[in-house]
Amino acid sequence: MTADRITGITLSSVTLPLKAAISDAKVLTGRQRPMTEVAFLFAEIRTADGHEGLGFSYSKRAGGRAQFAHAEEVAPDLLGEDPSDIGRLWTKLVWAGASAGRSGASTQAVAAMDVALWDLKAKRARLPLAKLLGAHRDSVRCYDTTGGFLHEPLDRVLENAAASRAAGIGGIKIKVGHPSPAVDLARVRAVRESLGDEVPLMVDANQQWDRTAAQRMGRALEEFGLTWIEEPLDAYDAEGHAALARSLDTPIASGEMLTSVAEHHELIRLGAVDVIQPDAPRIGGITQFQRLATLAEHRNLTLAPHFAMEIHVHLAAAYPHEPWVEHFDWLHPLFDERLEIRDGRIHLSDRPGLGVTLSEQARAWTVARADLREGTGT
């Protein structure tokens, strides 16, 4: 049988404007400005046999142009290759840009192409990606983050939480890390009282506490029966997270800001998290996510991938232990399809691959584009 080959790649840099400026603890502590947009890198890969795959990566606040530029440099190395050889092609792309490193913007650029190759492979098999990977379930628990940011007044946070629950979302996560611990505790108490004791409730400090503050706040938050405390410390303080995890009853979650399997391995090795939160676009795509998922399964960790639910619902469905997926409605304008949410879970569709196609609105928000074709390199 003659192997298929990649004949064309389209790269698109798309800027998604947010409906309102978003603020978490990093803004309130002066480390970042409010977020008003998200930059996406889309990769569309075509083959000689007529198959197509769509993948994406993203960057918040800065980095979108860097991802696009790196992808444009290394993507020609895919032309003429067999799209089935995804592991080998991931390695080839990483080594093509090795001077830029094997984490951060360089591998995030590779991630978009890696995801597209997996989407293509699943479409060719006429299977949803989760089924191709080996699904353990047809739906995944979901929790909402969209309505719990610190720029929202408390009454609005309560309204958002109630609306999310009414829409069929299972859990609610709110942001903490306010300069005043009393404000944090008052907001958590109000949300817990509004939701009741049975609804899963998570909090996210976005790395804004030091070790002492995290210990004190962790103890103060114990009474609320939280599902987890997320990023209580700097993302790279694995030893601090490990000490906190040992001292608190509330599970500790982290990982979203890490950009390689190696960085996550340090969290796992030290027992620093109960809930691991990798982001496939940030760590290099689905190929790397699968490596990390194996490590997490070995330690019996709960998996709760960060953001990009359109990708992560498939990866979570293929994880042996019951996972969570984070619900964000920000990406809705980018795709023609919607995920089905009911009874506290996101349900897999029967559409092949990721099950999404780029919308005309996404194409209208394109700020840069590169079309690469076999035989031309451009």
TORTILO-697303 format. One line per field, with one value per residue (C-alpha): residue number from 1; chain; x, y, z. Coordinates in steps of 0.5 Angstrom, whole numbers, plus 2048, in hexadecimal, padded with zeros to 3 digits. Layout:
# residues N
i = [NUM;...] $
ch = [A;...] $
X = [X;...] $
Y = [Y;...] $
Z = [Z;...] $
# end
This chain:
# residues 378
i = [1;2;3;4;5;6;7;8;9;10;11;12;13;14;15;16;17;18;19;20;21;22;23;24;25;26;27;28;29;30;31;32;33;34;35;36;37;38;39;40;41;42;43;44;45;46;47;48;49;50;51;52;53;54;55;56;57;58;59;60;61;62;63;64;65;66;67;68;69;70;71;72;73;74;75;76;77;78;79;80;81;82;83;84;85;86;87;88;89;90;91;92;93;94;95;96;97;98;99;100;101;102;103;104;105;106;107;108;109;110;111;112;113;114;115;116;117;118;119;120;121;122;123;124;125;126;127;128;129;130;131;132;133;134;135;136;137;138;139;140;141;142;143;144;145;146;147;148;149;150;151;152;153;154;155;156;157;158;159;160;161;162;163;164;165;166;167;168;169;170;171;172;173;174;175;176;177;178;179;180;181;182;183;184;185;186;187;188;189;190;191;192;193;194;195;196;197;198;199;200;201;202;203;204;205;206;207;208;209;210;211;212;213;214;215;216;217;218;219;220;221;222;223;224;225;226;227;228;229;230;231;232;233;234;235;236;237;238;239;240;241;242;243;244;245;246;247;248;249;250;251;252;253;254;255;256;257;258;259;260;261;262;263;264;265;266;267;268;269;270;271;272;273;274;275;276;277;278;279;280;281;282;283;284;285;286;287;288;289;290;291;292;293;294;295;296;297;298;299;300;301;302;303;304;305;306;307;308;309;310;311;312;313;314;315;316;317;318;319;320;321;322;323;324;325;326;327;328;329;330;331;332;333;334;335;336;337;338;339;340;341;342;343;344;345;346;347;348;349;350;351;352;353;354;355;356;357;358;359;360;361;362;363;364;365;366;367;368;369;370;371;372;373;374;375;376;377;378] $
ch = [A;A;A;A;A;A;A;A;A;A;A;A;A;A;A;A;A;A;A;A;A;A;A;A;A;A;A;A;A;A;A;A;A;A;A;A;A;A;A;A;A;A;A;A;A;A;A;A;A;A;A;A;A;A;A;A;A;A;A;A;A;A;A;A;A;A;A;A;A;A;A;A;A;A;A;A;A;A;A;A;A;A;A;A;A;A;A;A;A;A;A;A;A;A;A;A;A;A;A;A;A;A;A;A;A;A;A;A;A;A;A;A;A;A;A;A;A;A;A;A;A;A;A;A;A;A;A;A;A;A;A;A;A;A;A;A;A;A;A;A;A;A;A;A;A;A;A;A;A;A;A;A;A;A;A;A;A;A;A;A;A;A;A;A;A;A;A;A;A;A;A;A;A;A;A;A;A;A;A;A;A;A;A;A;A;A;A;A;A;A;A;A;A;A;A;A;A;A;A;A;A;A;A;A;A;A;A;A;A;A;A;A;A;A;A;A;A;A;A;A;A;A;A;A;A;A;A;A;A;A;A;A;A;A;A;A;A;A;A;A;A;A;A;A;A;A;A;A;A;A;A;A;A;A;A;A;A;A;A;A;A;A;A;A;A;A;A;A;A;A;A;A;A;A;A;A;A;A;A;A;A;A;A;A;A;A;A;A;A;A;A;A;A;A;A;A;A;A;A;A;A;A;A;A;A;A;A;A;A;A;A;A;A;A;A;A;A;A;A;A;A;A;A;A;A;A;A;A;A;A;A;A;A;A;A;A;A;A;A;A;A;A;A;A;A;A;A;A;A;A;A;A;A;A;A;A;A;A;A;A;A;A;A;A;A;A;A;A;A;A;A;A;A;A;A;A;A;A] $
X = [800;803;803;7FF;804;803;802;800;800;7FC;7FE;7F9;7FB;7F4;7F2;7EC;7E9;7E6;7DF;7E2;7E9;7EB;7EF;7F1;7F6;7FC;7F8;7F7;7FE;800;804;800;7FB;7F4;7F3;7EF;7F0;7F3;7F8;7F7;7FB;7F7;7FA;7F7;7FA;7F8;7FB;7FB;7F5;7F1;7F1;7F1;7F3;7F2;7F6;7F7;7FB;7FA;7FE;7FB;7FD;804;807;802;807;80C;809;806;80D;810;80B;80C;814;813;80D;810;813;80D;80C;80C;80C;807;802;801;808;806;80B;811;80E;80E;815;817;813;816;81D;81C;81B;820;824;81D;81D;818;813;80F;80D;811;80E;807;808;809;803;7FE;801;801;7FA;7F8;7FC;7F8;7F1;7F3;7F5;7EE;7EA;7ED;7EB;7E4;7E5;7E4;7EB;7E9;7E7;7EE;7F2;7EE;7E8;7E6;7E0;7DB;7DB;7DF;7DE;7DE;7DF;7DE;7E3;7E1;7DC;7E1;7E6;7E8;7E6;7DF;7DB;7D9;7D1;7D3;7D8;7D2;7CD;7D2;7D3;7CB;7CB;7D1;7CD;7C7;7CA;7CC;7D3;7D6;7DB;7DC;7E3;7E5;7EB;7EE;7F5;7F2;7F7;7F2;7F1;7EA;7E8;7EA;7E6;7E0;7DF;7E0;7DC;7D6;7D7;7D7;7D1;7CD;7CF;7CE;7D3;7D2;7D4;7DC;7DF;7E7;7EB;7F1;7F6;7FA;801;800;801;808;809;806;800;7FF;7FF;7FB;7F6;7F6;7F4;7EE;7EB;7EB;7E4;7E1;7E2;7E6;7E7;7EE;7F2;7F5;7FC;7FD;804;809;808;80F;810;80F;812;80D;807;809;80A;803;800;802;800;7F9;7F2;7F0;7F3;7F9;7F8;7FD;801;7FD;803;808;80B;80E;80D;813;811;80A;80F;812;80B;809;810;80F;808;807;800;7FA;7F7;7FB;7F9;7FD;7FB;7FC;7FD;802;806;807;801;7FD;803;807;800;800;806;805;7FE;802;806;800;7FC;802;801;7FA;7F9;7F2;7F3;7F0;7F3;7F3;7EF;7EE;7E8;7E7;7EE;7EE;7E7;7EA;7F0;7EC;7E8;7EE;7F1;7EF;7ED;7E7;7EA;7E7;7E7;7E7;7E1;7E2;7DE;7E3;7E4;7DD;7DE;7E4;7E0;7DA;7D8;7D6;7D8;7D2;7D1;7CC;7CC;7D3;7D6;7D9;7D7;7DB;7D8;7D8;7DC;7E2;7E9;7E8;7E1;7E2;7E3;7E6;7E0;7E0;7E1;7E7;7EA;7E8;7EC;7F2;7F8;7FD;7FD;802;800;806;805;809;80F;80F;811;80C] $
Y = [800;807;80B;812;818;820;824;82B;82F;835;839;83E;843;845;84A;849;84F;84E;851;854;856;850;850;84B;84C;84D;854;856;855;859;853;853;858;856;851;853;84E;847;846;83F;83B;837;831;82E;828;825;81E;81B;817;81C;81C;822;824;82A;82C;832;835;83B;841;846;84D;84C;846;846;849;844;83E;840;842;83B;837;83A;839;831;82F;82E;828;824;825;81E;81A;815;818;811;812;817;815;816;81C;81F;81E;820;827;828;827;82B;831;82E;835;838;832;82D;830;837;83A;836;82F;833;834;82D;82B;82E;82A;824;825;825;81F;81B;81E;81C;815;814;817;812;80D;810;810;816;817;814;80D;80D;80E;809;80C;80A;80E;812;818;81C;820;827;82E;835;83A;840;843;843;848;84E;853;851;854;84E;84F;84E;848;845;846;843;83D;83C;83D;837;832;834;832;82B;82D;829;82D;834;837;83E;842;844;847;84E;853;852;84B;84D;84F;848;844;848;847;83F;83F;843;83E;838;83A;83C;835;830;82B;826;82A;82A;830;832;838;83B;83F;840;83F;846;843;842;83B;83F;842;83B;837;83C;83D;835;834;83A;837;830;831;832;82B;82D;828;82B;831;833;836;839;83A;83C;836;834;834;82C;82B;831;82D;827;829;82C;826;822;827;828;824;828;825;82A;82B;82E;82D;831;836;831;830;829;822;823;828;825;81F;823;824;81D;81A;81E;81D;824;824;81F;822;823;828;828;82C;828;82E;831;82B;829;826;81F;81B;81E;81E;816;816;81A;816;810;813;816;80F;80B;810;80F;817;81A;81E;824;827;82F;833;831;82C;82B;827;824;821;81C;81B;81B;816;811;812;80C;80F;814;81B;822;827;82E;832;838;83B;840;83C;83B;840;83C;836;834;82F;82F;829;826;828;825;821;824;821;823;81D;81B;81C;816;81B;819;81C;822;823;82A;82F;836;83B;841;845;842;843;84A;84B;849;84D;849;843;83F;839;834;82F;829;82A;832;832;838] $
Z = [800;7FE;804;804;804;806;801;804;80A;80C;812;815;81A;81D;822;827;82A;831;833;839;83C;840;847;84C;852;84D;84B;852;855;84F;84B;845;841;840;83A;835;82F;82E;828;824;820;81B;817;811;80E;807;804;7FD;7FF;800;808;80C;813;818;81E;822;828;82B;82F;834;835;831;82C;827;822;824;823;81C;81A;81D;81A;813;813;815;812;80B;80E;80E;807;803;80A;80C;810;814;817;81C;822;81D;81A;821;822;81B;81C;823;820;81A;81F;825;826;829;82E;82F;833;833;82C;828;82A;82B;823;822;826;821;81C;820;822;81A;819;81E;81C;815;817;81B;815;810;815;815;81D;822;825;82C;828;824;82B;82F;832;839;839;835;839;83E;844;843;847;845;846;842;847;84D;84B;850;84C;84D;853;858;856;84F;851;854;84E;84A;84E;84E;846;845;84A;846;83F;842;844;84A;84E;84F;850;852;853;859;85B;85C;860;866;869;86C;865;862;868;868;860;861;867;863;85D;862;865;85F;85B;861;864;85F;859;857;858;856;857;853;856;850;853;857;85E;862;866;86C;869;866;86C;870;86B;869;871;870;86A;86D;870;869;867;860;85A;85A;85B;854;853;85B;859;853;84E;84F;856;856;85D;860;85D;85F;867;866;863;869;86E;86C;86B;865;85E;85B;853;84E;848;843;842;841;83A;83A;83C;840;844;846;848;84D;850;850;852;859;85A;859;856;857;851;84B;846;83F;839;833;82E;834;834;82D;82B;82C;82B;831;835;834;837;83D;83E;83F;844;848;847;84A;851;851;850;84E;847;846;83F;83F;83A;832;834;82D;82D;834;834;830;834;83A;838;836;83D;842;848;848;846;846;840;840;83D;839;835;832;82C;829;824;821;81F;81B;820;828;82D;831;838;83D;843;846;840;839;834;82E;827;822;81D;81B;81D;822;81F;81E;818;817;817;812;818;81A;812;813;819;816;816;813;80E;80B;805;804;7FF;7FD;7F8;7F9;801;801] $
# end
